[in-house]
């Protein structure tokens, strides 16, 4: 779609972005492995989302 619109999308990720995707994938797999969920696992997913969001909000200032 991006080529048709004239704005090519590159898939270049820096190290923090790759680490965040790997960590989120591992945590999501750990939550989904038993095919059941409870409020604590949901809270864990929300906490991971908040931690990653806050981390990426302050990331440009760190680099």
Helices and strands as residue ranges (DSSP letters): H 2-5, H 15-32, H 39-62
